[in-house]
Amino acid sequence: MRGRIAAFRLVKDSLTQKLKSISISNTAPPTRHHHFTSSSSSSSASSTAANANKPNIPHSSRKGRLLTGGTIGLVIAGGAYASTVDEATFGGWLFNATKVVNPLFALLDPEVAHRLAVSAATRGWVPREKRPDQQILGLEVWGRRFSNPIGLSAGFDKNAEAVEGLLGLGFGFVEVGSVTPIPQEGNPKPRIFRLRDQGAIINRCGFNSEGIVAVAKRLGAQLGKRKLDETSSTSISSNDVVKHGGKAGPGILGVNIGKNKTSEDAAADYVQGVHTLSQYADYLVINISSPNTPGLRQLQGRKQLKDLVKKVQAARDEMQWGEEGPPPLLVKIAPDLSKQDLEDIAAVALALRLYGLIISNTTISRPESVQSNPVSKETGGLSGKPLFGLSTDILKDMYILTKGKIPLIGCGGVSSGEDAYKKIRAGATLVQLYTAFAYGGPALIPQIKAELAQCLERDGFKSVYEAIGADCR
């Protein structure tokens, strides 16, 4: 009984704090996360002018009242429910409850909504998954145990602010970044645009980042906390049960590294990122495929890629490593590549023994399904449902070209367990999502995992391993 009362108080207190935060944000713009805020009064003025030309939308105070009302309802209902059920069941209820609040974020500017979502995860104002993943979803990649193959791609938590909260949602792995050596604001706002009817987003953020020093401090603190928790729990766990997770918590942490926009030496930027951040990562990603940094995609050429990977591998290998060894190195590629480009990348990946490829980043193309939407004319990378077919075709081609010898992460347009399953059948060992998470919120994660397990069982597979590349055989 005392535990249930405590649970009620925890829900009440945490959500009351959230209400206060929302109230404050309705009267003054948030000042945290400087990469999201204007750097000068002139940019603020231009933003105000731009807002005046936007279509008429509900006033911010009305949006605040809607968010506040929805949160109050969750406080009352959640508190009552918490007093009657166990922790895991209550956690499941919280995931479902986010379906009520999440659509209200659509009333906000996309970047404001994103900032609020990151802040909520940072402060632990999101559900925490207490239910174990189904055994059929577990797998081992690069000597690391994943409780499930569903991950959050880079771009959501650019500065590693919310790693613990995001992993706690039940993702098998979370990838932070892209992180640049020197802090940079990215491209001018507005730079994120919703295509809601198509389940898509166009962004031209341009690697807005607080820089490797700020991110290293956060990841270092998280790693220290993790080690302390493990030390204190050693005496409690005396069995030989395999522990899922990596350096940041219950799941695996990937760190995605980018280059600064004005840098003239891309390799030096990536090497600096490796030297500073690799000690905190379960795997590292070289991002050479964002369409929003001029000249970046040229690094996908055969010679350029080979030279870059060699320098980054050398930088990683010259560092001191313990028994676990250095983190695996992956490369993230674009979906807008020719057959020759894919062959060149596959050849480099095999020759230099890359640990994996992420397929794919956003596309600069505009599939027919989005062309009727005026927003599709905005410059930037398109993500979400319209990208699924293109990115999955590239994934399948790369699986065949690499002969299934390199783990591939399928990314692009995943919004259901069936989508994740199709990525796996096309050759993906792991799967990432982002845009669908932005639209669907936390409730989408347990839903996708449950649907994926059903797909595997339906077709007679006993594990994720058995389904990898099934459509390529």
LUMRO-61948 format. One record per residue (C-alpha): x, z, y; chain; residue number from 1. Coordinates in pm, whole numbers, always signed. Layout:
N
X Z Y A NUM
...
//
This chain:
473
+0 +0 +0 A 1
+283 +87 +240 A 2
+443 -253 +173 A 3
+121 -430 +266 A 4
+85 -232 +586 A 5
+445 -314 +672 A 6
+377 -682 +605 A 7
+79 -671 +840 A 8
+288 -510 +1113 A 9
+568 -765 +1063 A 10
+328 -1056 +1102 A 11
+162 -894 +1402 A 12
+487 -809 +1580 A 13
+661 -1142 +1521 A 14
+364 -1350 +1625 A 15
+300 -1128 +1927 A 16
+654 -1207 +2039 A 17
+581 -1574 +1987 A 18
+272 -1545 +2207 A 19
+479 -1394 +2487 A 20
+733 -1675 +2451 A 21
+460 -1939 +2472 A 22
+313 -1769 +2778 A 23
+649 -1772 +2952 A 24
+715 -2135 +2858 A 25
+386 -2236 +3023 A 26
+504 -2106 +3361 A 27
+871 -2203 +3358 A 28
+1074 -2465 +3171 A 29
+1302 -2327 +2900 A 30
+1667 -2309 +2994 A 31
+1819 -2272 +2650 A 32
+1967 -2561 +2453 A 33
+2132 -2730 +2747 A 34
+2140 -3062 +2568 A 35
+1765 -3084 +2615 A 36
+1761 -2987 +2985 A 37
+1836 -3196 +3289 A 38
+2186 -3168 +3427 A 39
+2092 -3226 +3789 A 40
+1808 -3192 +4035 A 41
+1797 -3569 +4069 A 42
+1722 -3615 +3700 A 43
+1451 -3351 +3729 A 44
+1299 -3543 +4019 A 45
+1308 -3869 +3826 A 46
+1148 -3695 +3530 A 47
+868 -3569 +3758 A 48
+814 -3917 +3892 A 49
+802 -4057 +3542 A 50
+545 -3797 +3440 A 51
+324 -3902 +3731 A 52
+305 -4253 +3587 A 53
+217 -4136 +3237 A 54
-139 -4162 +3100 A 55
-361 -3866 +3178 A 56
-310 -3595 +2915 A 57
-435 -3236 +2884 A 58
-281 -2999 +3140 A 59
+2 -2777 +3016 A 60
-207 -2466 +3065 A 61
-472 -2606 +2834 A 62
-206 -2686 +2575 A 63
-78 -2333 +2608 A 64
-426 -2190 +2555 A 65
-472 -2404 +2244 A 66
-139 -2290 +2097 A 67
-210 -1930 +2194 A 68
-560 -1938 +2047 A 69
-436 -2087 +1723 A 70
-160 -1828 +1697 A 71
-399 -1539 +1766 A 72
-622 -1664 +1487 A 73
-324 -1669 +1250 A 74
-228 -1316 +1353 A 75
-573 -1181 +1271 A 76
-623 -1375 +950 A 77
-262 -1337 +837 A 78
-258 -964 +897 A 79
-574 -914 +696 A 80
-451 -1136 +412 A 81
-107 -971 +403 A 82
-270 -637 +326 A 83
-425 -767 +5 A 84
-169 -992 -169 A 85
+191 -1004 -288 A 86
+475 -1149 -79 A 87
+495 -1487 -255 A 88
+121 -1548 -233 A 89
+119 -1451 +133 A 90
+409 -1688 +194 A 91
+206 -1969 +40 A 92
-81 -1883 +271 A 93
+151 -1902 +572 A 94
+262 -2253 +475 A 95
-99 -2365 +459 A 96
-175 -2187 +785 A 97
+82 -2400 +969 A 98
-153 -2695 +918 A 99
-374 -2539 +1184 A 100
-105 -2497 +1449 A 101
+118 -2798 +1380 A 102
-123 -3067 +1514 A 103
-126 -2886 +1849 A 104
+240 -2975 +1894 A 105
+128 -3337 +1919 A 106
-20 -3249 +2260 A 107
+328 -3174 +2391 A 108
+604 -3407 +2500 A 109
+799 -3506 +2184 A 110
+1126 -3350 +2299 A 111
+954 -3031 +2417 A 112
+777 -3005 +2082 A 113
+1109 -3055 +1904 A 114
+1277 -2785 +2108 A 115
+995 -2539 +2035 A 116
+1014 -2618 +1663 A 117
+1390 -2556 +1653 A 118
+1346 -2233 +1851 A 119
+1076 -2114 +1611 A 120
+1300 -2177 +1311 A 121
+1593 -2009 +1487 A 122
+1392 -1692 +1547 A 123
+1238 -1683 +1200 A 124
+888 -1768 +1326 A 125
+834 -2004 +1035 A 126
+719 -1937 +678 A 127
+978 -1835 +422 A 128
+948 -1978 +72 A 129
+946 -1699 -187 A 130
+819 -1907 -478 A 131
+1095 -2045 -705 A 132
+1128 -2421 -736 A 133
+1014 -2579 -1060 A 134
+1296 -2612 -1310 A 135
+1247 -2988 -1341 A 136
+1360 -3030 -978 A 137
+1696 -2853 -1013 A 138
+2019 -3052 -1036 A 139
+2394 -3029 -983 A 140
+2577 -3265 -749 A 141
+2945 -3242 -644 A 142
+2970 -2920 -844 A 143
+2699 -2762 -629 A 144
+2363 -2644 -755 A 145
+2055 -2775 -574 A 146
+1727 -2598 -649 A 147
+1549 -2921 -554 A 148
+1654 -3266 -426 A 149
+1452 -3260 -102 A 150
+1659 -3216 +214 A 151
+1623 -3227 +591 A 152
+1828 -3503 +749 A 153
+2056 -3475 +1050 A 154
+1892 -3502 +1390 A 155
+1652 -3210 +1369 A 156
+1898 -2922 +1402 A 157
+2169 -3097 +1598 A 158
+2357 -2781 +1693 A 159
+2321 -2566 +1378 A 160
+2091 -2319 +1552 A 161
+1828 -2283 +1281 A 162
+2006 -2329 +948 A 163
+1884 -2006 +788 A 164
+1523 -2059 +895 A 165
+1519 -2421 +780 A 166
+1673 -2346 +441 A 167
+1422 -2064 +408 A 168
+1141 -2319 +431 A 169
+1235 -2437 +83 A 170
+1454 -2740 +148 A 171
+1715 -2793 -122 A 172
+1964 -2877 +150 A 173
+1981 -2910 +528 A 174
+2211 -3139 +724 A 175
+2301 -3042 +1081 A 176
+2432 -3267 +1357 A 177
+2537 -3517 +1452 A 178
+2805 -3305 +1618 A 179
+3047 -3458 +1868 A 180
+3390 -3315 +1961 A 181
+3305 -3270 +2330 A 182
+2959 -3158 +2450 A 183
+2750 -3446 +2582 A 184
+2396 -3478 +2716 A 185
+2309 -3799 +2538 A 186
+2100 -4074 +2691 A 187
+1858 -4024 +2984 A 188
+1506 -3897 +2918 A 189
+1250 -3987 +2806 A 190
+1426 -4084 +2484 A 191
+1184 -3992 +2203 A 192
+860 -4182 +2153 A 193
+582 -4130 +1901 A 194
+400 -4406 +1715 A 195
+147 -4166 +1570 A 196
-83 -4420 +1404 A 197
+212 -4565 +1216 A 198
+368 -4228 +1130 A 199
+683 -4334 +1313 A 200
+917 -4232 +1594 A 201
+1156 -4428 +1814 A 202
+1450 -4236 +1954 A 203
+1750 -4324 +2166 A 204
+1895 -3974 +2203 A 205
+2256 -4088 +2182 A 206
+2422 -3795 +2004 A 207
+2316 -3519 +2244 A 208
+2535 -3233 +2125 A 209
+2672 -2897 +2232 A 210
+3004 -2994 +2073 A 211
+3208 -2880 +1776 A 212
+3324 -2550 +1928 A 213
+2970 -2417 +1980 A 214
+2859 -2536 +1637 A 215
+3168 -2389 +1469 A 216
+3095 -2048 +1623 A 217
+2739 -2053 +1488 A 218
+2838 -2170 +1141 A 219
+3121 -1918 +1128 A 220
+2883 -1634 +1209 A 221
+2638 -1756 +945 A 222
+2910 -1782 +681 A 223
+3030 -1430 +760 A 224
+2677 -1295 +727 A 225
+2631 -1475 +399 A 226
+2951 -1329 +252 A 227
+2851 -982 +367 A 228
+2511 -1016 +203 A 229
+2670 -1140 -120 A 230
+2912 -847 -123 A 231
+2633 -594 -74 A 232
+2420 -753 -346 A 233
+2696 -785 -607 A 234
+2616 -450 -762 A 235
+2247 -538 -780 A 236
+2278 -865 -968 A 237
+2461 -813 -1295 A 238
+2318 -1102 -1499 A 239
+2462 -1451 -1540 A 240
+2179 -1642 -1372 A 241
+2306 -1952 -1190 A 242
+2281 -1906 -814 A 243
+2154 -2196 -609 A 244
+2302 -2241 -266 A 245
+2616 -2295 -68 A 246
+2800 -2166 +234 A 247
+2502 -2112 +463 A 248
+2237 -1948 +248 A 249
+1992 -2024 -30 A 250
+2043 -2400 -3 A 251
+2322 -2650 +55 A 252
+2455 -2721 +405 A 253
+2573 -3062 +518 A 254
+2752 -3122 +849 A 255
+2712 -3463 +1011 A 256
+2994 -3567 +1246 A 257
+2970 -3821 +1529 A 258
+3190 -3961 +1805 A 259
+3162 -3915 +2178 A 260
+3010 -4203 +2371 A 261
+3312 -4246 +2599 A 262
+3576 -4195 +2332 A 263
+3822 -4480 +2285 A 264
+3956 -4345 +1954 A 265
+3670 -4301 +1707 A 266
+3897 -4193 +1423 A 267
+4043 -3911 +1635 A 268
+3692 -3783 +1707 A 269
+3599 -3773 +1339 A 270
+3931 -3612 +1245 A 271
+3875 -3343 +1507 A 272
+3529 -3280 +1365 A 273
+3669 -3245 +1015 A 274
+3943 -3004 +1121 A 275
+3695 -2781 +1304 A 276
+3381 -2790 +1088 A 277
+3470 -2877 +728 A 278
+3540 -2515 +632 A 279
+3172 -2434 +691 A 280
+3024 -2736 +511 A 281
+2916 -2791 +152 A 282
+2948 -3161 +229 A 283
+3058 -3369 +530 A 284
+2904 -3687 +668 A 285
+3068 -3954 +882 A 286
+2788 -4101 +1092 A 287
+2881 -4456 +1186 A 288
+2529 -4599 +1191 A 289
+2339 -4460 +1489 A 290
+2212 -4751 +1699 A 291
+2223 -4539 +2016 A 292
+2601 -4512 +2064 A 293
+2759 -4840 +2181 A 294
+2998 -4995 +1931 A 295
+2941 -4732 +1663 A 296
+2795 -4965 +1402 A 297
+3101 -5189 +1424 A 298
+3282 -4919 +1224 A 299
+3080 -5032 +919 A 300
+3298 -5344 +887 A 301
+3519 -5350 +579 A 302
+3857 -5304 +750 A 303
+3728 -5062 +1013 A 304
+3552 -4849 +755 A 305
+3850 -4844 +520 A 306
+4089 -4737 +797 A 307
+3848 -4470 +924 A 308
+3776 -4317 +584 A 309
+4146 -4301 +497 A 310
+4225 -4110 +818 A 311
+3935 -3870 +772 A 312
+4019 -3807 +406 A 313
+4382 -3738 +498 A 314
+4273 -3494 +769 A 315
+4050 -3308 +525 A 316
+4304 -3301 +244 A 317
+4586 -3166 +459 A 318
+4391 -2847 +523 A 319
+4426 -2535 +309 A 320
+4149 -2502 +49 A 321
+4060 -2238 -206 A 322
+3934 -2282 -561 A 323
+3627 -2476 -449 A 324
+3844 -2743 -290 A 325
+3755 -2956 +14 A 326
+3394 -3053 +86 A 327
+3277 -3393 -42 A 328
+3292 -3672 +217 A 329
+2995 -3907 +263 A 330
+2922 -4199 +496 A 331
+2582 -4269 +654 A 332
+2501 -4638 +689 A 333
+2240 -4846 +870 A 334
+1951 -5037 +712 A 335
+2022 -5341 +930 A 336
+2303 -5481 +716 A 337
+2365 -5819 +556 A 338
+2435 -5866 +188 A 339
+2803 -5917 +269 A 340
+2807 -5594 +471 A 341
+2664 -5402 +176 A 342
+2919 -5553 -61 A 343
+3203 -5456 +172 A 344
+3080 -5099 +208 A 345
+3033 -5065 -168 A 346
+3386 -5196 -228 A 347
+3536 -4945 +17 A 348
+3331 -4660 -125 A 349
+3448 -4731 -478 A 350
+3811 -4800 -385 A 351
+3849 -4484 -176 A 352
+3635 -4275 -409 A 353
+3383 -4163 -153 A 354
+3161 -3885 -281 A 355
+2844 -4049 -159 A 356
+2649 -4264 +85 A 357
+2339 -4181 +289 A 358
+2097 -4471 +302 A 359
+1984 -4505 +568 A 360
+1982 -4434 +939 A 361
+1713 -4563 +1177 A 362
+1649 -4935 +1223 A 363
+1669 -5147 +1536 A 364
+1422 -5391 +1378 A 365
+1047 -5363 +1433 A 366
+846 -5425 +1115 A 367
+518 -5609 +1155 A 368
+321 -5286 +1101 A 369
+439 -5146 +1437 A 370
+450 -5457 +1654 A 371
+95 -5412 +1781 A 372
+189 -5073 +1926 A 373
+319 -5105 +2285 A 374
+563 -4820 +2220 A 375
+744 -5040 +1967 A 376
+903 -5225 +2259 A 377
+1104 -4915 +2350 A 378
+1477 -4942 +2282 A 379
+1615 -4720 +2008 A 380
+1611 -4652 +1637 A 381
+1282 -4658 +1449 A 382
+1220 -4395 +1181 A 383
+922 -4293 +970 A 384
+685 -4474 +736 A 385
+759 -4831 +855 A 386
+1124 -4781 +756 A 387
+1046 -4691 +395 A 388
+1045 -5039 +244 A 389
+1359 -5163 +419 A 390
+1564 -4849 +352 A 391
+1454 -4834 -12 A 392
+1552 -5197 -71 A 393
+1898 -5128 +76 A 394
+1921 -4815 -140 A 395
+1846 -5012 -455 A 396
+2098 -5283 -365 A 397
+2369 -5021 -303 A 398
+2297 -4844 -631 A 399
+2351 -5172 -814 A 400
+2662 -5261 -613 A 401
+2821 -4920 -680 A 402
+2708 -4934 -1045 A 403
+2552 -4590 -1018 A 404
+2896 -4431 -987 A 405
+2842 -4275 -643 A 406
+2565 -4027 -557 A 407
+2331 -4176 -299 A 408
+2103 -3990 -61 A 409
+1781 -4179 +7 A 410
+1655 -4140 +362 A 411
+1395 -4332 +558 A 412
+1017 -4311 +560 A 413
+970 -4037 +300 A 414
+638 -3862 +361 A 415
+517 -3766 +12 A 416
+635 -3669 -332 A 417
+557 -4021 -450 A 418
+786 -4161 -180 A 419
+1065 -3925 -285 A 420
+1012 -4029 -646 A 421
+1041 -4400 -552 A 422
+1368 -4327 -373 A 423
+1502 -4158 -684 A 424
+1392 -4444 -909 A 425
+1567 -4681 -665 A 426
+1895 -4493 -712 A 427
+1886 -4182 -496 A 428
+2024 -3859 -639 A 429
+1897 -3664 -338 A 430
+1631 -3742 -77 A 431
+1605 -3660 +293 A 432
+1320 -3660 +542 A 433
+1276 -3592 +911 A 434
+996 -3786 +1083 A 435
+734 -3681 +828 A 436
+844 -3320 +875 A 437
+804 -3359 +1253 A 438
+445 -3474 +1200 A 439
+348 -3264 +897 A 440
+532 -2939 +962 A 441
+636 -2674 +706 A 442
+333 -2728 +481 A 443
+471 -3069 +386 A 444
+773 -2927 +202 A 445
+603 -2744 -89 A 446
+358 -3033 -110 A 447
+633 -3293 -155 A 448
+813 -3081 -415 A 449
+496 -3027 -616 A 450
+408 -3398 -603 A 451
+760 -3499 -706 A 452
+748 -3268 -1007 A 453
+412 -3419 -1105 A 454
+554 -3773 -1077 A 455
+849 -3687 -1301 A 456
+629 -3524 -1564 A 457
+372 -3804 -1546 A 458
+632 -4065 -1641 A 459
+793 -3855 -1909 A 460
+1112 -3753 -1729 A 461
+1244 -3406 -1805 A 462
+1472 -3390 -1501 A 463
+1559 -3565 -1177 A 464
+1874 -3699 -1345 A 465
+1674 -3903 -1594 A 466
+1480 -4080 -1319 A 467
+1777 -4177 -1100 A 468
+1801 -4557 -1080 A 469
+1517 -4610 -1329 A 470
+1403 -4920 -1140 A 471
+1753 -5071 -1150 A 472
+1800 -5066 -1527 A 473
//
